[in-house]
C-alpha cells in the first residue's frame, strides 16, 4: 500500500512550513521560555516542542482533510506561506535579538545546542537521529500493527473500512507523524546548525525532501542514501565555485535532472 509513504510525501510538500513552525517553537522555548532547568532535559525538551509544533501544524491539514475533504497537498502548500511569514514576523518582533540590530533571534544557550560529534568539526549529534529515524519509520510501516492498518488503507480503503479500519483516522495519523518529523528537522536546524532563528532559515528544504523521497522510491530506508547524495551536491556546490569556478547553479541543474 502506497498511501502511507505517499501521504508522507504530500506532507513534505508542506514540510517546509512544518519545519519552520518547529524551528519557531524551539526558538521560542530556548530564548524566551522559562528557565530550561538542567542540561539533561533542556535539549530533549526543545526538540520535543519543535516536533510537537510540526505535528500540530500538520494537524490543521489533517482536520481539513478528514472533516472537509480538502486536499492535504493544497492546504499544506498554503500553510507554508503562513509559517514562513510567521517566522519573519517573529524575528522582527517578539523573538528579535535583544540588541535589535538584525532580524534574528538571540543565540541559543549552550544547554539547548546539539553537541558536535567527536573527531568532526561541523557534524552535530542530530546526524544520529537522521540515521535512526528512517529505520524507526520502516519498522512502524512494515513491522507493526499500526503499519499494517496504514498499508491496508493504501491497498484498498473500502476493504480496510469493511475490516474495521478507519481510512480517515489513518490518514490523520500519517499526517501527524510526518508533521512531527518535519518539525523535529526544524528544531535540529536551529539547535545544531544555525544556533538562532532568522528569515529564510531553510529555504527549499521541504521541497528538496520531495525529490529525495522520489529518488528513494518511497522507501524509508532508501531516504538515507538519497538524502546523502543531495546533501553532497548542496554542500559541494560552494567549494566547486570557489576552487574550480564552476557556477553553483550547475548543481541545481543536476538536482533537477535527477
C-alpha angles and dihedrals in degrees: 000000000000097000097094095051094037091053090048087051091049090048090052087058080066091032090100091066094042090051091052093048091049091051091047094052093045091051093048090055096042097047106024106021126099118279110308092218120215123005090245095072102023100081097041089049093052091048092047091051090052092050092046092051091052091050092050091049091051087045089069089060090044092054092048091049096047099039103032105018092241114163110254089216092060097041095047093048090054091045088055090068092050092050095048092048091046089058090048090051092047096052090047091047137014097008099040116128116271093250091055090217099124136020095256139096127259116274115274116256114252093250089061094050127096114242122244112249114253114270094013127098104204107013112102131200092264086084088074091058091045090057097041100045097064088056090049091051091048091052090048094051101038106023107039139070089240089055091049089056090049093050092046089056089049093051096046125348092193094052091045091052090049088053091053099262116131112223090198093054093047091048091052091047093054092047092051093049092049092048091051091052092049092046089050089052089055092050091049090052094057095036097046111021115024102020090211141045124257140153119290088018096165106003110187099005093115093051093044086057088064091058090045091052092049093048087050089056088239091295117140091215092045088061090075099064092034092053091045089053094052092042091053090051093048095044094045096048093080093049091048090054094047099043106030101021090238108153111249090226087070087073090054089053089053091049092052092047090053 
